[in-house]
Amino acid sequence: MGTTSGGQVTKELLPNNYTISMNYAFARNEKNQNVTANPVVVFQTKNVAVSLQTCSGGSNLPGGDVQYYSGGWRTFGTTGSSGTVNNELLPNIYTFGMNYAFARNEKIQDVNSNLNVVFTTTMVSSAYSGSIQYYSGGWRTFTKPSMYMLPNTYTFSFGGAQKSIPISGCSIGIAP
């Protein structure tokens, strides 16, 4: 039918039932409608919020890079000081990816039924006095005494001695 201008597009059609589709932000929705009974076909986007939260839910974290999958990975945005980033998407089921502290988690969500996509971190603490690094696409410095990390299994290096540790839950202490 064409590209919307000001959120609308018009086209003369014979009275009939039609399947009409809308492509927006690399996603597609379709509607079957009898234009004789109702000539206005409405596609409504949803304001989707993706948040990066601490386990307690008490605070959100800035600096999470968010993507969504729709025929390929697309940029959604970066969580700001509120720990949340919002975008308009067509109601569909999407896979969302959160990159934080050099790690990544993915989540599938139907934004037609739930507009709030939440990624939860784990507080990782250590009393180890030496140097600590963790591997996530390369060796990264662990910020002592604690830092928030996405749930995953990481290899930690405690002064050179390596140990694989699964990170999950609200908080965890790590040691060699």
MIDOSE-1310 file (N, C-alpha, C; in nm, 2 decimals, decimal comma, always signed):
residues 176
mgtt	+0,08/-0,12/+0,00/+0,00/+0,00/+0,00/+0,08/+0,12/+0,00; +0,21/+0,11/+0,05/+0,29/+0,23/+0,05/+0,35/+0,25/+0,19; +0,43/+0,36/+0,20/+0,49/+0,39/+0,33/+0,41/+0,50/+0,40; +0,40/+0,48/+0,53/+0,32/+0,58/+0,61/+0,39/+0,72/+0,61
sggq	+0,31/+0,82/+0,61/+0,35/+0,96/+0,63/+0,26/+1,02/+0,74; +0,32/+1,06/+0,85/+0,24/+1,11/+0,96/+0,17/+1,00/+1,02; +0,22/+0,87/+1,01/+0,15/+0,76/+1,07/+0,04/+0,70/+0,99; +0,02/+0,75/+0,87/-0,10/+0,70/+0,79/-0,06/+0,68/+0,64
vtke	-0,13/+0,59/+0,58/-0,12/+0,57/+0,44/-0,26/+0,54/+0,39; -0,30/+0,59/+0,27/-0,44/+0,56/+0,22/-0,42/+0,50/+0,08; -0,53/+0,42/+0,05/-0,53/+0,36/-0,08/-0,68/+0,32/-0,11; -0,72/+0,34/-0,23/-0,86/+0,31/-0,27/-0,86/+0,16/-0,30
llpn	-0,95/+0,09/-0,23/-0,97/-0,06/-0,25/-1,11/-0,09/-0,28; -1,14/-0,20/-0,35/-1,27/-0,25/-0,37/-1,32/-0,30/-0,24; -1,45/-0,29/-0,21/-1,51/-0,35/-0,09/-1,48/-0,50/-0,09; -1,41/-0,55/+0,02/-1,37/-0,69/+0,02/-1,30/-0,72/+0,16
nyti	-1,27/-0,84/+0,18/-1,18/-0,88/+0,29/-1,04/-0,88/+0,24; -0,95/-0,82/+0,32/-0,81/-0,82/+0,28/-0,72/-0,86/+0,40; -0,60/-0,91/+0,36/-0,50/-0,93/+0,46/-0,40/-0,81/+0,44; -0,38/-0,73/+0,54/-0,30/-0,61/+0,53/-0,18/-0,63/+0,63
smny	-0,06/-0,60/+0,58/+0,05/-0,61/+0,67/+0,12/-0,48/+0,69; +0,19/-0,47/+0,81/+0,27/-0,36/+0,85/+0,41/-0,40/+0,88; +0,51/-0,34/+0,82/+0,65/-0,36/+0,85/+0,70/-0,24/+0,93; +0,75/-0,26/+1,05/+0,81/-0,15/+1,13/+0,92/-0,21/+1,22
afar	+1,03/-0,14/+1,22/+1,15/-0,17/+1,30/+1,19/-0,32/+1,28; +1,18/-0,36/+1,15/+1,23/-0,49/+1,10/+1,13/-0,60/+1,15; +1,01/-0,57/+1,20/+0,92/-0,67/+1,23/+0,79/-0,65/+1,15; +0,70/-0,75/+1,15/+0,59/-0,75/+1,06/+0,47/-0,80/+1,14
nekn	+0,35/-0,73/+1,12/+0,22/-0,78/+1,17/+0,13/-0,78/+1,06; +0,03/-0,87/+1,06/-0,08/-0,88/+0,96/-0,21/-0,88/+1,03; -0,31/-0,82/+0,95/-0,45/-0,82/+1,00/-0,54/-0,86/+0,88; -0,64/-0,94/+0,91/-0,75/-0,96/+0,81/-0,86/-0,87/+0,85
qnvt	-0,91/-0,80/+0,75/-1,02/-0,70/+0,77/-1,11/-0,68/+0,65; -1,23/-0,67/+0,68/-1,33/-0,64/+0,58/-1,34/-0,49/+0,57; -1,29/-0,43/+0,47/-1,28/-0,28/+0,46/-1,42/-0,22/+0,42; -1,51/-0,31/+0,39/-1,65/-0,26/+0,37/-1,71/-0,22/+0,50
anpv	-1,69/-0,31/+0,60/-1,74/-0,28/+0,74/-1,66/-0,18/+0,81; -1,53/-0,18/+0,79/-1,44/-0,08/+0,86/-1,32/-0,05/+0,77; -1,32/+0,07/+0,71/-1,22/+0,10/+0,62/-1,09/+0,14/+0,68; -1,08/+0,16/+0,81/-0,96/+0,20/+0,88/-0,90/+0,08/+0,95
vvfq	-0,78/+0,05/+0,90/-0,70/-0,06/+0,96/-0,59/+0,00/+1,05; -0,59/-0,04/+1,18/-0,50/+0,02/+1,27/-0,40/-0,08/+1,32; -0,27/-0,04/+1,31/-0,16/-0,12/+1,37/-0,11/-0,03/+1,48; -0,10/-0,09/+1,60/-0,06/-0,01/+1,72/+0,08/-0,07/+1,77
tknv	+0,18/+0,02/+1,78/+0,31/-0,03/+1,84/+0,29/-0,03/+1,99; +0,38/-0,09/+2,06/+0,39/-0,10/+2,20/+0,52/-0,03/+2,25; +0,51/+0,04/+2,36/+0,62/+0,10/+2,42/+0,69/+0,00/+2,51; +0,79/-0,06/+2,46/+0,86/-0,17/+2,54/+0,97/-0,11/+2,62
avsl	+0,98/-0,16/+2,75/+1,08/-0,11/+2,84/+1,17/-0,23/+2,87; +1,30/-0,22/+2,85/+1,40/-0,32/+2,89/+1,48/-0,26/+3,00; +1,49/-0,34/+3,11/+1,56/-0,29/+3,23/+1,67/-0,39/+3,27; +1,77/-0,34/+3,33/+1,88/-0,41/+3,39/+1,87/-0,39/+3,54
qtcs	+1,84/-0,49/+3,62/+1,81/-0,47/+3,76/+1,91/-0,55/+3,85; +1,92/-0,50/+3,98/+1,98/-0,58/+4,08/+1,89/-0,69/+4,12; +1,93/-0,79/+4,18/+1,85/-0,91/+4,22/+1,73/-0,86/+4,31; +1,76/-0,77/+4,40/+1,65/-0,73/+4,49/+1,55/-0,65/+4,42
ggsn	+1,57/-0,60/+4,30/+1,48/-0,52/+4,23/+1,47/-0,38/+4,28; +1,56/-0,35/+4,38/+1,56/-0,22/+4,44/+1,62/-0,11/+4,36; +1,71/-0,15/+4,27/+1,77/-0,04/+4,18/+1,80/-0,10/+4,05; +1,79/-0,01/+3,95/+1,83/-0,05/+3,81/+1,97/+0,00/+3,78
lpgg	+2,03/-0,07/+3,69/+2,17/-0,04/+3,66/+2,19/+0,02/+3,52; +2,26/+0,13/+3,51/+2,29/+0,19/+3,38/+2,40/+0,11/+3,30; +2,41/+0,14/+3,18/+2,52/+0,08/+3,10/+2,50/-0,05/+3,03; +2,38/-0,10/+3,04/+2,35/-0,23/+2,97/+2,31/-0,20/+2,82
dvqy	+2,38/-0,27/+2,73/+2,35/-0,25/+2,59/+2,25/-0,36/+2,55; +2,14/-0,31/+2,49/+2,02/-0,40/+2,46/+2,01/-0,41/+2,31; +1,98/-0,53/+2,26/+1,95/-0,56/+2,13/+1,82/-0,65/+2,12; +1,75/-0,65/+2,01/+1,64/-0,74/+1,99/+1,66/-0,81/+1,85
ysgg	+1,61/-0,93/+1,84/+1,62/-1,01/+1,72/+1,50/-1,00/+1,64; +1,51/-0,95/+1,51/+1,40/-0,95/+1,42/+1,46/-0,96/+1,28; +1,49/-1,09/+1,24/+1,56/-1,11/+1,11/+1,70/-1,08/+1,12; +1,75/-1,05/+1,23/+1,89/-1,02/+1,26/+1,89/-0,94/+1,39
wrtf	+2,01/-0,92/+1,45/+2,02/-0,85/+1,58/+2,01/-0,70/+1,55; +1,92/-0,63/+1,61/+1,90/-0,49/+1,59/+1,92/-0,41/+1,73; +1,97/-0,29/+1,71/+2,00/-0,21/+1,83/+1,87/-0,16/+1,89; +1,86/-0,18/+2,02/+1,74/-0,13/+2,10/+1,78/-0,01/+2,18
gttg	+1,90/-0,01/+2,23/+1,95/+0,11/+2,31/+2,03/+0,07/+2,43; +2,07/+0,17/+2,51/+2,15/+0,14/+2,63/+2,08/+0,19/+2,75; +2,08/+0,11/+2,85/+2,01/+0,15/+2,97/+2,08/+0,28/+3,03; +2,00/+0,38/+3,06/+2,05/+0,50/+3,11/+2,06/+0,50/+3,26
ssgt	+2,06/+0,62/+3,32/+2,07/+0,64/+3,46/+1,95/+0,57/+3,54; +1,84/+0,55/+3,47/+1,72/+0,49/+3,53/+1,74/+0,34/+3,52; +1,84/+0,29/+3,44/+1,85/+0,14/+3,43/+1,76/+0,09/+3,32; +1,69/+0,17/+3,25/+1,59/+0,13/+3,16/+1,60/+0,20/+3,02
vnne	+1,57/+0,13/+2,92/+1,56/+0,19/+2,78/+1,43/+0,15/+2,72; +1,36/+0,24/+2,65/+1,23/+0,22/+2,59/+1,24/+0,24/+2,44; +1,16/+0,16/+2,37/+1,14/+0,18/+2,23/+1,00/+0,13/+2,19; +0,95/+0,18/+2,08/+0,83/+0,13/+2,02/+0,85/+0,01/+1,93
llpn	+0,78/-0,10/+1,95/+0,79/-0,22/+1,87/+0,65/-0,26/+1,83; +0,63/-0,33/+1,72/+0,50/-0,40/+1,69/+0,49/-0,51/+1,79; +0,36/-0,54/+1,83/+0,34/-0,65/+1,92/+0,38/-0,79/+1,86; +0,48/-0,85/+1,91/+0,53/-0,98/+1,86/+0,61/-1,05/+1,97
iytf	+0,66/-1,16/+1,94/+0,75/-1,23/+2,03/+0,90/-1,20/+1,98; +0,98/-1,15/+2,06/+1,12/-1,11/+2,03/+1,21/-1,18/+2,12; +1,34/-1,20/+2,07/+1,45/-1,23/+2,16/+1,52/-1,11/+2,19; +1,54/-1,08/+2,32/+1,62/-0,96/+2,36/+1,75/-1,01/+2,41
gmny	+1,86/-0,93/+2,39/+1,99/-0,96/+2,44/+2,04/-0,84/+2,52; +2,10/-0,88/+2,64/+2,15/-0,77/+2,73/+2,30/-0,80/+2,74; +2,38/-0,70/+2,71/+2,53/-0,70/+2,73/+2,56/-0,61/+2,84; +2,63/-0,67/+2,94/+2,67/-0,60/+3,06/+2,80/-0,66/+3,12
afar	+2,89/-0,57/+3,15/+3,02/-0,62/+3,21/+3,08/-0,73/+3,12; +3,08/-0,71/+2,99/+3,14/-0,80/+2,89/+3,07/-0,93/+2,88; +2,95/-0,95/+2,94/+2,88/-1,08/+2,93/+2,74/-1,05/+2,86; +2,68/-1,16/+2,82/+2,55/-1,14/+2,75/+2,45/-1,25/+2,80
neki	+2,33/-1,21/+2,82/+2,21/-1,29/+2,85/+2,11/-1,26/+2,74; +2,03/-1,36/+2,71/+1,92/-1,35/+2,61/+1,79/-1,40/+2,68; +1,68/-1,34/+2,63/+1,55/-1,37/+2,69/+1,44/-1,35/+2,57; +1,35/-1,45/+2,56/+1,24/-1,45/+2,47/+1,12/-1,39/+2,54
qdvn	+1,06/-1,29/+2,48/+0,94/-1,24/+2,54/+0,83/-1,19/+2,44; +0,71/-1,22/+2,47/+0,59/-1,17/+2,39/+0,56/-1,03/+2,45; +0,59/-0,93/+2,37/+0,56/-0,79/+2,42/+0,42/-0,75/+2,40; +0,34/-0,84/+2,34/+0,19/-0,81/+2,34/+0,13/-0,84/+2,47
snln	+0,19/-0,93/+2,55/+0,13/-0,96/+2,68/+0,21/-0,90/+2,80; +0,34/-0,86/+2,78/+0,42/-0,81/+2,88/+0,52/-0,71/+2,82; +0,51/-0,58/+2,85/+0,59/-0,48/+2,79/+0,72/-0,46/+2,86; +0,74/-0,52/+2,98/+0,86/-0,50/+3,06/+0,95/-0,62/+3,05
vvft	+1,06/-0,60/+2,99/+1,16/-0,70/+2,98/+1,27/-0,68/+3,08; +1,29/-0,77/+3,18/+1,38/-0,75/+3,29/+1,49/-0,85/+3,29; +1,61/-0,80/+3,29/+1,73/-0,88/+3,31/+1,78/-0,85/+3,45; +1,81/-0,96/+3,52/+1,85/-0,95/+3,66/+2,00/-0,99/+3,68
ttmv	+2,07/-0,91/+3,76/+2,21/-0,94/+3,79/+2,23/-1,00/+3,92; +2,35/-1,06/+3,94/+2,39/-1,12/+4,07/+2,50/-1,03/+4,13; +2,49/-1,00/+4,26/+2,60/-0,93/+4,33/+2,71/-1,04/+4,36; +2,82/-1,02/+4,30/+2,94/-1,11/+4,32/+3,04/-1,04/+4,41
ssay	+3,07/-1,11/+4,52/+3,17/-1,05/+4,62/+3,28/-1,14/+4,64; +3,40/-1,08/+4,68/+3,51/-1,16/+4,72/+3,60/-1,09/+4,82; +3,64/-1,17/+4,92/+3,73/-1,11/+5,02/+3,88/-1,15/+4,99; +3,90/-1,21/+4,87/+4,03/-1,25/+4,83/+4,12/-1,12/+4,82
sgsi	+4,24/-1,12/+4,88/+4,32/-1,00/+4,88/+4,40/-0,98/+4,76; +4,42/-1,08/+4,67/+4,50/-1,07/+4,55/+4,42/-1,02/+4,43; +4,48/-1,02/+4,32/+4,42/-0,98/+4,20/+4,32/-1,08/+4,15; +4,20/-1,03/+4,10/+4,10/-1,12/+4,05/+4,06/-1,08/+3,91
qyys	+4,06/-1,17/+3,82/+4,01/-1,14/+3,68/+3,90/-1,25/+3,65; +3,82/-1,21/+3,55/+3,72/-1,31/+3,51/+3,73/-1,31/+3,35; +3,70/-1,43/+3,29/+3,70/-1,44/+3,15/+3,56/-1,43/+3,09; +3,55/-1,33/+3,00/+3,43/-1,31/+2,92/+3,46/-1,24/+2,79
ggwr	+3,50/-1,33/+2,69/+3,55/-1,28/+2,57/+3,69/-1,22/+2,57; +3,75/-1,24/+2,69/+3,89/-1,19/+2,72/+3,89/-1,17/+2,87; +4,01/-1,16/+2,92/+4,03/-1,14/+3,07/+3,99/-1,00/+3,11; +3,90/-0,99/+3,21/+3,85/-0,86/+3,26/+3,88/-0,85/+3,41
tftk	+3,90/-0,73/+3,45/+3,93/-0,71/+3,59/+3,80/-0,71/+3,67; +3,81/-0,79/+3,78/+3,70/-0,80/+3,87/+3,71/-0,68/+3,97; +3,60/-0,60/+3,98/+3,60/-0,48/+4,07/+3,57/-0,52/+4,21; +3,67/-0,52/+4,30/+3,66/-0,56/+4,44/+3,60/-0,44/+4,52
psmy	+3,53/-0,47/+4,63/+3,50/-0,60/+4,68/+3,39/-0,67/+4,62; +3,31/-0,60/+4,54/+3,19/-0,67/+4,47/+3,15/-0,59/+4,35; +3,09/-0,67/+4,26/+3,03/-0,61/+4,14/+2,91/-0,69/+4,09; +2,82/-0,62/+4,02/+2,71/-0,69/+3,96/+2,75/-0,76/+3,83
mlpn	+2,70/-0,88/+3,81/+2,73/-0,96/+3,69/+2,61/-1,03/+3,65; +2,60/-1,05/+3,52/+2,48/-1,13/+3,46/+2,50/-1,27/+3,50; +2,40/-1,35/+3,53/+2,41/-1,49/+3,56/+2,47/-1,56/+3,44; +2,57/-1,64/+3,47/+2,65/-1,72/+3,37/+2,75/-1,80/+3,44
tytf	+2,82/-1,88/+3,38/+2,94/-1,95/+3,43/+3,06/-1,88/+3,38; +3,15/-1,83/+3,47/+3,27/-1,76/+3,44/+3,39/-1,83/+3,49; +3,50/-1,82/+3,42/+3,63/-1,86/+3,47/+3,69/-1,74/+3,54; +3,73/-1,76/+3,67/+3,79/-1,66/+3,74/+3,94/-1,69/+3,76
sfgg	+4,02/-1,59/+3,76/+4,17/-1,61/+3,79/+4,20/-1,54/+3,92; +4,24/-1,62/+4,02/+4,28/-1,56/+4,15/+4,43/-1,57/+4,16; +4,49/-1,46/+4,12/+4,64/-1,45/+4,12/+4,70/-1,56/+4,03; +4,63/-1,60/+3,92/+4,68/-1,69/+3,83/+4,62/-1,83/+3,84
aqks	+4,56/-1,87/+3,95/+4,49/-1,99/+3,97/+4,35/-1,98/+3,92; +4,31/-2,06/+3,82/+4,18/-2,05/+3,76/+4,08/-2,14/+3,82; +3,95/-2,09/+3,82/+3,84/-2,17/+3,88/+3,71/-2,13/+3,80; +3,64/-2,23/+3,76/+3,51/-2,20/+3,69/+3,40/-2,19/+3,80
ipis	+3,33/-2,08/+3,79/+3,22/-2,06/+3,90/+3,09/-2,02/+3,83; +2,98/-2,09/+3,86/+2,85/-2,05/+3,81/+2,80/-1,94/+3,90; +2,76/-1,83/+3,83/+2,70/-1,71/+3,90/+2,55/-1,71/+3,88; +2,48/-1,71/+3,99/+2,33/-1,70/+3,98/+2,28/-1,66/+4,11
gcsi	+2,15/-1,64/+4,12/+2,09/-1,60/+4,24/+2,10/-1,45/+4,27; +2,08/-1,42/+4,39/+2,08/-1,28/+4,43/+2,22/-1,23/+4,46; +2,30/-1,31/+4,53/+2,44/-1,28/+4,56/+2,52/-1,41/+4,58; +2,65/-1,39/+4,56/+2,74/-1,51/+4,57/+2,88/-1,45/+4,61
giap	+2,94/-1,53/+4,70/+3,08/-1,50/+4,73/+3,17/-1,59/+4,65; +3,28/-1,54/+4,60/+3,38/-1,62/+4,53/+3,51/-1,62/+4,60; +3,58/-1,74/+4,58/+3,71/-1,75/+4,65/+3,79/-1,86/+4,57; +3,92/-1,86/+4,58/+4,00/-1,96/+4,50/+3,97/-2,10/+4,55
